[in-house]
Amino acid sequence: MAKLILSLDGQTVREYLIDKERITIGRRPSNDIQIDNLAVSGEHAVITTILNDSFLEDMDSTNGTLVNGEPVKKHYLQNDDVIEIGKYRLTYFTGQAAAAPEAEPQDFERTMIIRSSPLAAKPAPVEEPVAASHASTQPVSRYEEVRTDEEEPAPAPAAAAVKPEENQPVAAIQILTGANAGKELELTKTLTSLGKPGVQVAVITRRPQGYFITHVQGESFPMVNGQTLDAQAHVLNDHDVIELAGIKMEFFFK
Amino acid sequence: MSLDRALEIVTVTHPGMVRSHNEDAVVADAARGFAVLADGMGGYNAGEVASGIAVNLISEGLRAGLDAGGRSQLDMGALLREQAVKANGVIYQTAQSQPQCAGMGTTLVMALFHDNRIFTAHVGDSRLYRLRGEELAQITRDHSLLQDQIDSGMITPEAARLSHNRNLVTRALGVDPQVEVALGEHEVRPGDIYLLCSDGLNDMVEDEDIRLTLTVMGPNLPLAAEQLIQMANDNGGRDNVSVILVKVVQDFAAPRNAWSRLLSWLGL
């Protein structure tokens, strides 16, 4: 269970377990964490906890709340965060050592169902039931709504995963023939496409095991060191020569 | 009318790198123009029972509904909801009556193509994305605690990446006698690629890499699907991962009969 350690001038005053959904902090005795100091407002701040996540909110206190030295109104607490209220400090510990998601036991990641969200907030009505009387000539209303949504920072909680390629040597392609001869292209993306769309396209994929070339489109398949590839991905070695759509290029590690 | 020539569909499902069981299930029918994906959960192995019931019942129900005739008169949204509600009831009853299935449930995302439109229904955190041109858009909104936290402003999308609550869905099929199904309807254009996926994909692969894969490998749809699975597994493959890709090859306006042509000519 997560906990808060209250300290003053480096001396621990008390330890509080976060054992309920709402923990109030303030000068009045009614608070869960009472700090009897005039710099602290009657109802100073509140910590809301939903399962494993805790959120700190300043309740418009007179002197404000700092987290790690920065004033905050609302803050999603992370392990080791230091909350400053007046001269007092509250240090937040999740109780999960090295709380990285990838380090947790497998069962923790299993999807679970919760009956009703503890939050009252209804998801925005982007794709709520469509009215039954939808004439086929009507303009595309739904589409427009979705589009405006995209303008905001995309809600894409993707990939907390470590990217294994990050400590991989960077490779590049140098064009050997044709109008672009001599040009170099660093293969920094997960996928790099080569060739002419509609004619012949191949991609180089960057994987933890190395770089691979795969045929995507076109009647003829790419060649590596004079050998025509089949539909399978082919691992690339330093100084391999790729031939594609009449252009030769060299693959090499930088 | 068969949609075979208008739609190219590829389905792939993989247990991932960590789990021994695959609790995801996928079904697609290009001729009738639909795709269904479910991500089961709960019980020891009951998750795959729940997702299996969902895709089998729903695909059977959709086939029967679409083949009954009068496709142009059908309310597609109502048809999708009816099938989801029916599957919910069967999974719920099974979970109640079979002790080994207690607590099972499944997410659901499905797409039905008709008259140059896509009709969608979903429950839980399985997603539908659309690639149009080079732009990737997430069409469905997860029914998850994390999404609720983002919506209510408690947490920013950036902070959401660090959340411990990634795996909590607020809606699923088979958990309660009733279920609220989210429906959507959108215009479709030739060249669009639709991606239905379980969270094993979008938890492991960033949206930008999904976009890049669909953009670059779109002309070779089976290869694109394999690449998505491979990226999820290369990044750790901590969950089952499933994708259904639907490419709109040409338009598929529903044929209009003489009577409806006359009515539209009269401006009715």
Interface residues (C-beta under 8 A of the other chain):
Chain A: T48 I50 L51 N52 D53 F55 K74 Y76 Q78 Q96 A99 P101 E102 Q106 F108 E109 R110 T111 M112 I113 I114 R115 S116 S117 P118 L119 A120 A121 K122 P123 A124 V126 E127 E128 P129 V130 A132 H134 S136 T137 V140 R142 Y143 V146 R147 E150 P153 A154 P155 A156 P157 A158 A159 A160 A161 V162 K163 P164 K189 T190 L191 S193 P197 V201 V203 T205 R207 P208 T214 H215 V216 Q217
Chain B: V18 R19 D39 M41 G42 D75 G77 A78 R81 G105 T107 D115 T120 H122 D125 E135 A137 Q138 I139 T140 R141 H143 L145 L146 Q147 D148 Q149 I150 D151 S152 G153 M154 I155 T156 P157 E158 A159 A160 R161 L162 S163 H164 N165 R166 N167 L168 V169 T170 A172 V175 D176 A182 L183 G184 E185 H186 E187 D199 N202 D203 M204 V205 E206 D207 D209 L212 T213 V216 M217 P219 N220 L223 Q227 Q230 M231 D234 N235 G236 R238 D239 A254 S264
